[in-house]
Amino acid sequence: MDDLDLVQPRCPNCGTVMVDDRRGFWCEHCRYLDDHAAEFAAVVVPPDFDGPGIRGG
């Protein structure tokens, strides 16, 4: 087992270790994209806090 197996997924088509992509994971060998854009879009980012600080600052 390779250290990358613990972090990076393998391509389901060719078994190559996939690299990070802004939409998910990308296989440079067969150009397969494991697209996670829908999951990323579903994450709600809370707005910036616009009130007084806990310590009055």
Secondary structure, 3 states (H helix, E strand, C coil): CCHHHHCCCECCCCCCECEEECCEEECCCCCCEEECHHHHHHCCCCCCCCCCCCCCC
